[in-house]
Amino acid sequence: MNTHKLKQKAIDKDFLDEIAHLPGGERIIDCFQCGTCSGSCPTAHVMDHTPRRLFAMVKAGFREDVLNSNTYWYCTSCYICTVRCPRQIKITDVMYALKRIALKERYVRRKNAAGAFYSSFVDIVERDGRSFEPELMVRFMLKTDPTLLLKNAVLGLKLMKHGRLPIRRNRIKARNELRAIIRKAKSESL
Amino acid sequence: MATKQSYIYYPGCSAEATGKPYEISARAVCEHLDIELKELADWNCCGATAYLSVEDIASMAVAARNLAIAESTGLDLITPCSACYITLSKVDHYFEDYPDIRTKINNALSAAGLEYKGGVNVRHLLYVFSEDIGMERLSGMVRADLSLRVAPYYGCQVVRPFTERDSPDVPFAMDEIISALGGDVVDYPLKTKCCSGALIGIDEKTALGLAKPLIECAVRSGADCIVTCCPLCQLNLDAYQYKINKVYGTNYHIPVLFFTQLIGLAFGIDEGRLGLNMNIVPYRPAARAKGASG
């Protein structure tokens, strides 16, 4: 963990409320800083702020610092913090919510590979109704670092040789219906 | 069994690509047990970790489309993929817990003439074997001597946070299955530690750092193979094992099998029908030589 100094000058008094109103964030006010989340988290060592610290920052209104951190981008969604939290805070769900806010408000100042990966994934699913791993990886690599294509050529060949990298994508039949659902859902966003 | 067991089956997108050996072996083993897997009609991607990271209601509505289609059958919805399992379960929980999300999901579904009333029983394939089929029936079907030392690797999302009567930290379902098949379960304390599958494409260095101890722990426990119930975990530990060796200067070559492949082997099902030739680290040589050394 780093001990970055917080940069934000004025605190955002509404931030705690904003998170508390998202599904899973209701109990964030109950966090008593025990650190079980940070101690359990498999990726805490690469985070700017550990989950415990991040929650303290949320409660203190450090919206900018929270959204500029890499903490929630490193959440692998393994849910160990969620099942261990003695205050029943749905920590993983809060991390998801932070990702969504950051993407919507374009908090992508640092090189944001996770955001690029997610949006590549979503583009394919919204188009075909199914994910297609080969296209996803190529799209993502082109978006972030095209040299990854070379670096992963051996992996790709191994998978192909073993019949695990198909060339043809599968699409669902009801693509128009799915797109209608998505359009309507986006107008109902939380 | 008096009546044939039937389930609605949701393969998930990985079943069509990197998770193909899982799909093949799951179907072969279920057919062997006379279990009917009715594939969900025109199912769509659950959205996984990615969609929920970008969109709230849209990701839930897309996942809920599958639940709405499954609902009319009245059967349990089974998926072999831990990521699909957690995503579909999560939407179902959100649907139950948040009335306004329920309304919004159904408003979105109505654009395609669908409605979800709630209450589809979403289950992971692992627990169909451990709970519905049971150890007695499994061990009664064993035809081949496994004599394998096995590290049971569950990964995270099959047991958290919506576990089915198993511990989210120290589950036992797969341990029991391995024992029932005649395998020898080694002590494997990292059985639910995250493999970093969600990060492998995004930050490989960090991801390999999480995957390496999982391999190392299995090897040190004397395991001949790792057995897992998640297509992403399997891909991560199997296909990326050579990268771990490259980065850390190790020489691991421990096979990583799907639990359905292990069941198939114990039942004496032909290896070709279990997709074993699709595993990157070959099962045969390493297991036979008991040479899973690092």
Boltz contact constraints between the chains, C-beta under 6 A:
constraints:
  - contact:
      token1: [A, 23]
      token2: [B, 98]
      max_distance: 6.0
  - contact:
      token1: [A, 42]
      token2: [B, 194]
      max_distance: 6.0
  - contact:
      token1: [A, 42]
      token2: [B, 210]
      max_distance: 6.0
  - contact:
      token1: [A, 46]
      token2: [B, 206]
      max_distance: 6.0
  - contact:
      token1: [A, 76]
      token2: [B, 194]
      max_distance: 6.0
  - contact:
      token1: [A, 76]
      token2: [B, 196]
      max_distance: 6.0
  - contact:
      token1: [A, 76]
      token2: [B, 198]
      max_distance: 6.0
  - contact:
      token1: [A, 76]
      token2: [B, 199]
      max_distance: 6.0
  - contact:
      token1: [A, 77]
      token2: [B, 49]
      max_distance: 6.0
  - contact:
      token1: [A, 77]
      token2: [B, 198]
      max_distance: 6.0
  - contact:
      token1: [A, 78]
      token2: [B, 156]
      max_distance: 6.0
  - contact:
      token1: [A, 78]
      token2: [B, 194]
      max_distance: 6.0
  - contact:
      token1: [A, 79]
      token2: [B, 160]
      max_distance: 6.0
  - contact:
      token1: [A, 79]
      token2: [B, 161]
      max_distance: 6.0
  - contact:
      token1: [A, 82]
      token2: [B, 161]
      max_distance: 6.0
  - contact:
      token1: [A, 83]
      token2: [B, 160]
      max_distance: 6.0
  - contact:
      token1: [A, 83]
      token2: [B, 161]
      max_distance: 6.0
  - contact:
      token1: [A, 83]
      token2: [B, 168]
      max_distance: 6.0
  - contact:
      token1: [A, 96]
      token2: [B, 52]
      max_distance: 6.0
  - contact:
      token1: [A, 96]
      token2: [B, 53]
      max_distance: 6.0
  - contact:
      token1: [A, 99]
      token2: [B, 53]
      max_distance: 6.0
  - contact:
      token1: [A, 103]
      token2: [B, 54]
      max_distance: 6.0
  - contact:
      token1: [A, 113]
      token2: [B, 202]
      max_distance: 6.0
  - contact:
      token1: [A, 114]
      token2: [B, 202]
      max_distance: 6.0
  - contact:
      token1: [A, 117]
      token2: [B, 201]
      max_distance: 6.0
  - contact:
      token1: [A, 117]
      token2: [B, 202]
      max_distance: 6.0
  - contact:
      token1: [A, 118]
      token2: [B, 50]
      max_distance: 6.0
  - contact:
      token1: [A, 118]
      token2: [B, 53]
      max_distance: 6.0
  - contact:
      token1: [A, 118]
      token2: [B, 54]
      max_distance: 6.0
  - contact:
      token1: [A, 121]
      token2: [B, 50]
      max_distance: 6.0
  - contact:
      token1: [A, 122]
      token2: [B, 51]
      max_distance: 6.0
  - contact:
      token1: [A, 122]
      token2: [B, 54]
      max_distance: 6.0
  - contact:
      token1: [A, 125]
      token2: [B, 45]
      max_distance: 6.0
  - contact:
      token1: [A, 129]
      token2: [B, 44]
      max_distance: 6.0
  - contact:
      token1: [A, 130]
      token2: [B, 13]
      max_distance: 6.0
  - contact:
      token1: [A, 130]
      token2: [B, 45]
      max_distance: 6.0
  - contact:
      token1: [A, 131]
      token2: [B, 13]
      max_distance: 6.0
  - contact:
      token1: [A, 131]
      token2: [B, 45]
      max_distance: 6.0
  - contact:
      token1: [A, 133]
      token2: [B, 17]
      max_distance: 6.0
  - contact:
      token1: [A, 133]
      token2: [B, 18]
      max_distance: 6.0
  - contact:
      token1: [A, 158]
      token2: [B, 280]
      max_distance: 6.0
  - contact:
      token1: [A, 162]
      token2: [B, 278]
      max_distance: 6.0
  - contact:
      token1: [A, 162]
      token2: [B, 280]
      max_distance: 6.0
  - contact:
      token1: [A, 163]
      token2: [B, 278]
      max_distance: 6.0
  - contact:
      token1: [A, 164]
      token2: [B, 18]
      max_distance: 6.0
  - contact:
      token1: [A, 164]
      token2: [B, 20]
      max_distance: 6.0
  - contact:
      token1: [A, 164]
      token2: [B, 278]
      max_distance: 6.0
  - contact:
      token1: [A, 166]
      token2: [B, 17]
      max_distance: 6.0
  - contact:
      token1: [A, 170]
      token2: [B, 16]
      max_distance: 6.0
  - contact:
      token1: [A, 172]
      token2: [B, 42]
      max_distance: 6.0
  - contact:
      token1: [A, 172]
      token2: [B, 44]
      max_distance: 6.0
  - contact:
      token1: [A, 173]
      token2: [B, 42]
      max_distance: 6.0
  - contact:
      token1: [A, 174]
      token2: [B, 42]
      max_distance: 6.0
  - contact:
      token1: [A, 177]
      token2: [B, 112]
      max_distance: 6.0
  - contact:
      token1: [A, 178]
      token2: [B, 44]
      max_distance: 6.0
  - contact:
      token1: [A, 180]
      token2: [B, 111]
      max_distance: 6.0
  - contact:
      token1: [A, 180]
      token2: [B, 112]
      max_distance: 6.0
  - contact:
      token1: [A, 181]
      token2: [B, 61]
      max_distance: 6.0
  - contact:
      token1: [A, 181]
      token2: [B, 108]
      max_distance: 6.0
  - contact:
      token1: [A, 181]
      token2: [B, 111]
      max_distance: 6.0
  - contact:
      token1: [A, 181]
      token2: [B, 112]
      max_distance: 6.0
  - contact:
      token1: [A, 182]
      token2: [B, 58]
      max_distance: 6.0
  - contact:
      token1: [A, 184]
      token2: [B, 108]
      max_distance: 6.0
  - contact:
      token1: [A, 184]
      token2: [B, 111]
      max_distance: 6.0
  - contact:
      token1: [A, 185]
      token2: [B, 57]
      max_distance: 6.0
  - contact:
      token1: [A, 185]
      token2: [B, 58]
      max_distance: 6.0
  - contact:
      token1: [A, 185]
      token2: [B, 61]
      max_distance: 6.0
  - contact:
      token1: [A, 185]
      token2: [B, 108]
      max_distance: 6.0
  - contact:
      token1: [A, 186]
      token2: [B, 58]
      max_distance: 6.0
  - contact:
      token1: [A, 188]
      token2: [B, 57]
      max_distance: 6.0
  - contact:
      token1: [A, 188]
      token2: [B, 104]
      max_distance: 6.0
  - contact:
      token1: [A, 188]
      token2: [B, 107]
      max_distance: 6.0
  - contact:
      token1: [A, 189]
      token2: [B, 56]
      max_distance: 6.0
  - contact:
      token1: [A, 189]
      token2: [B, 57]
      max_distance: 6.0
  - contact:
      token1: [A, 190]
      token2: [B, 56]
      max_distance: 6.0
